[in-house]
Amino acid sequence: MKTKIISFALILFLSITTVNAQNSRPSFAILGGVSMQNLVGKDNNGDKLTNDMIIGYHVGVNIDIPIAPQFYFEPGLLFSAKGAENSYGSLTGTYHLSYIEMPLNVVYKGALGNGFVMVGFGPYIAFAIGGKSTIENGNSSLDKDIVFQKTVEDGDDYLTVYAKRFDAGGNIFVGYQMAGGLFFQLDTQFGMLKINPEDLRTVPEFTESLAIKNIGFGLTLGYRF
């Protein structure tokens, strides 16, 4: 799955870049926004995860490359903060994940008023650069760095949260760009890859159903020049 997503992203980028050689010049944007983030999927028993959303954010840049009348290829580079919260009895766990993320969107822009309505979609790839977990029980708490590895081995700490560094998924957004270059958009992002590593500390039947993925809904503001 990971290889297919990377291959699709590279083919999309190369083919659109070739087409762009005969179109008008690209434009650049700086952008940022807030989002409601969650970790969804299934637990060890195959039941739906019941985590709660937390507030995340993203900041970065992108480039708008014309590929056809009213259509644009829009790769970008973002810093994104994601995660979730959950509760079990008197325990509350909060999980924060930080990513360097590359969205590779195709965007339609249709004239509306003095600006343009935007509809965009495409894949993203992301690499985790840090993370923290906080477990609270009454007045006491335990803070630990999230450890990134593909496999959890026998002897690894049971109080540590483990995750995979690589993530990939899809973006969908709608928005509006004003004549002066200011724009806003409503974003939806859904992860397609499991970010939980294989856990060899337990029997396979207990972990093979576990599937944790990122999901988020947000608002982005930016300026294109």
C-alpha positions as CSV (number, residue, x, y, z in Angstrom):
1,M,0.0,0.0,0.0
2,K,2.8,2.4,1.0
3,T,4.7,1.7,-2.3
4,K,1.5,2.2,-4.4
5,I,0.8,5.6,-2.8
6,I,4.4,6.8,-3.3
7,S,4.4,5.6,-6.9
8,F,1.1,7.4,-7.6
9,A,2.4,10.6,-6.1
10,L,5.6,10.5,-8.2
11,I,3.8,9.7,-11.4
12,L,1.3,12.5,-10.8
13,F,4.0,15.0,-10.0
14,L,6.1,14.1,-13.1
15,S,3.2,14.0,-15.6
16,I,1.8,17.3,-14.4
17,T,5.2,19.1,-14.4
18,T,5.6,18.0,-18.0
19,V,2.2,19.4,-19.0
20,N,3.0,22.6,-17.1
21,A,5.9,23.5,-19.3
22,Q,3.5,24.8,-21.9
23,N,1.3,26.8,-19.5
24,S,1.5,30.1,-17.6
25,R,3.8,30.7,-14.6
26,P,3.0,29.2,-11.2
27,S,2.2,31.2,-8.0
28,F,3.2,30.7,-4.4
29,A,1.3,30.8,-1.1
30,I,1.9,30.9,2.6
31,L,-0.8,29.3,4.7
32,G,-1.8,28.1,8.1
33,G,-4.8,26.9,10.0
34,V,-6.4,25.0,12.8
35,S,-8.1,21.6,12.8
36,M,-9.9,19.0,14.9
37,Q,-7.8,15.9,14.9
38,N,-8.4,12.3,15.9
39,L,-7.0,8.8,15.7
40,V,-9.6,6.4,14.4
41,G,-9.8,2.7,13.5
42,K,-10.2,-0.5,15.4
43,D,-9.0,-1.8,18.8
44,N,-7.4,-5.1,19.6
45,N,-10.9,-6.8,19.7
46,G,-11.8,-5.3,16.3
47,D,-14.2,-2.8,17.9
48,K,-14.4,0.8,16.7
49,L,-12.0,3.2,18.5
50,T,-13.8,5.8,20.7
51,N,-11.1,8.5,21.0
52,D,-11.9,12.2,21.4
53,M,-10.7,14.9,19.1
54,I,-8.0,17.4,20.0
55,I,-7.1,20.8,18.4
56,G,-4.3,20.6,15.9
57,Y,-2.7,23.1,13.5
58,H,-0.7,23.3,10.3
59,V,1.6,25.9,8.7
60,G,3.5,25.9,5.5
61,V,3.7,26.8,1.8
62,N,2.5,25.6,-1.5
63,I,2.9,26.3,-5.2
64,D,0.0,26.6,-7.7
65,I,1.0,25.2,-11.1
66,P,-1.5,25.6,-14.1
67,I,-2.1,22.4,-16.0
68,A,-5.2,23.2,-17.9
69,P,-7.9,25.9,-18.1
70,Q,-9.2,26.3,-14.5
71,F,-7.2,23.3,-13.2
72,Y,-4.0,23.5,-11.1
73,F,-1.5,21.1,-9.5
74,E,-0.8,22.2,-6.0
75,P,2.1,20.5,-4.2
76,G,3.0,21.9,-0.7
77,L,5.1,21.4,2.4
78,L,3.5,21.7,5.8
79,F,4.3,21.2,9.5
80,S,1.2,19.5,11.0
81,A,0.2,18.8,14.5
82,K,-2.2,15.8,15.0
83,G,-3.3,13.4,17.7
84,A,-6.2,12.4,19.9
85,E,-7.4,11.9,23.5
86,N,-9.0,8.9,25.2
87,S,-10.3,7.9,28.6
88,Y,-10.5,4.6,30.4
89,G,-11.9,4.8,33.9
90,S,-10.0,7.4,35.9
91,L,-7.2,7.5,33.3
92,T,-7.0,10.1,30.5
93,G,-4.5,9.8,27.7
94,T,-3.5,12.6,25.3
95,Y,-1.3,11.9,22.3
96,H,0.4,14.6,20.1
97,L,2.1,13.8,16.9
98,S,4.2,16.2,14.7
99,Y,4.6,15.7,11.0
100,I,6.4,17.1,8.0
101,E,3.7,16.7,5.3
102,M,3.6,17.0,1.6
103,P,0.1,17.4,0.0
104,L,-0.1,16.8,-3.8
105,N,-3.5,18.2,-4.7
106,V,-5.3,18.9,-8.0
107,V,-7.5,22.1,-7.7
108,Y,-10.3,23.4,-9.8
109,K,-10.8,27.2,-9.7
110,G,-14.0,28.6,-11.1
111,A,-14.7,32.4,-11.4
112,L,-17.2,33.6,-8.8
113,G,-17.6,37.3,-8.1
114,N,-14.2,39.0,-8.0
115,G,-12.4,35.8,-7.1
116,F,-12.5,32.1,-7.5
117,V,-14.3,29.2,-5.9
118,M,-11.8,26.3,-5.2
119,V,-12.4,22.5,-5.1
120,G,-9.4,20.3,-4.5
121,F,-8.4,16.7,-3.8
122,G,-5.3,14.6,-3.8
123,P,-2.9,12.4,-1.8
124,Y,-0.5,13.4,1.0
125,I,2.6,11.8,2.4
126,A,3.9,12.6,5.8
127,F,6.9,11.8,8.1
128,A,6.6,12.0,11.9
129,I,9.4,14.1,13.5
130,G,8.2,14.0,17.1
131,G,5.4,13.1,19.5
132,K,4.4,13.1,23.2
133,S,2.0,11.1,25.3
134,T,0.5,12.3,28.6
135,I,-1.4,9.9,30.9
136,E,-3.3,11.5,33.7
137,N,-4.8,9.9,36.8
138,G,-6.3,12.4,39.2
139,N,-3.5,14.8,40.3
140,S,-0.7,12.7,38.9
141,S,0.5,12.5,35.3
142,L,3.1,10.7,33.2
143,D,4.7,12.4,30.2
144,K,6.8,10.4,27.7
145,D,8.1,10.9,24.2
146,I,6.4,8.7,21.6
147,V,8.9,6.3,20.1
148,F,8.8,5.7,16.4
149,Q,9.6,2.2,15.1
150,K,8.1,-0.3,12.7
151,T,8.1,-3.2,15.3
152,V,7.7,-3.3,19.1
153,E,10.0,-6.0,20.4
154,D,10.0,-8.2,23.5
155,G,11.4,-6.2,26.3
156,D,10.2,-2.8,25.1
157,D,8.7,-0.5,27.7
158,Y,4.9,-1.1,28.3
159,L,4.5,2.5,29.4
160,T,5.7,4.0,26.2
161,V,3.5,4.7,23.2
162,Y,4.9,3.5,19.9
163,A,4.1,4.6,16.3
164,K,5.3,4.3,12.7
165,R,6.9,7.4,11.3
166,F,5.4,7.2,7.8
167,D,1.8,8.2,7.0
168,A,-0.1,8.7,3.8
169,G,-3.7,9.4,2.9
170,G,-6.0,11.8,1.1
171,N,-7.1,15.4,1.1
172,I,-10.4,17.0,0.1
173,F,-11.2,20.7,0.4
174,V,-13.4,23.6,-0.8
175,G,-12.7,27.2,-0.5
176,Y,-12.6,30.7,-2.0
177,Q,-9.7,32.8,-3.3
178,M,-10.2,36.6,-3.4
179,A,-8.9,38.8,-6.2
180,G,-6.1,40.2,-3.9
181,G,-4.7,36.7,-3.2
182,L,-6.2,36.0,0.2
183,F,-8.0,32.7,0.4
184,F,-9.6,30.3,2.8
185,Q,-10.6,26.7,2.6
186,L,-12.4,24.0,4.6
187,D,-10.3,20.8,4.7
188,T,-10.9,17.1,5.3
189,Q,-8.0,14.7,5.6
190,F,-8.1,11.0,6.1
191,G,-5.2,8.6,6.7
192,M,-5.0,5.4,4.7
193,L,-2.1,3.7,6.5
194,K,-2.0,2.2,10.0
195,I,0.4,4.2,12.1
196,N,0.5,1.6,14.9
197,P,3.6,-0.8,14.6
198,E,3.5,-4.5,14.8
199,D,3.7,-5.5,18.5
200,L,5.6,-8.7,19.1
201,R,5.2,-8.6,22.9
202,T,1.7,-10.2,22.6
203,V,0.2,-13.1,20.7
204,P,-0.6,-12.1,17.0
205,E,-4.3,-12.7,17.4
206,F,-4.4,-9.9,20.0
207,T,-2.8,-7.3,17.8
208,E,-3.7,-8.1,14.2
209,S,-7.1,-6.3,14.5
210,L,-5.5,-3.1,15.8
211,A,-5.6,-0.4,13.2
212,I,-5.0,3.3,14.1
213,K,-5.2,6.0,11.5
214,N,-5.1,9.9,11.4
215,I,-8.2,11.9,10.5
216,G,-8.8,15.7,10.6
217,F,-11.2,18.5,9.7
218,G,-10.0,22.1,9.6
219,L,-9.9,25.6,8.3
220,T,-7.0,27.1,6.4
221,L,-6.2,30.7,5.7
222,G,-3.5,31.9,3.3
223,Y,-2.2,34.4,0.9
224,R,-1.1,33.7,-2.7
225,F,1.3,36.0,-4.6
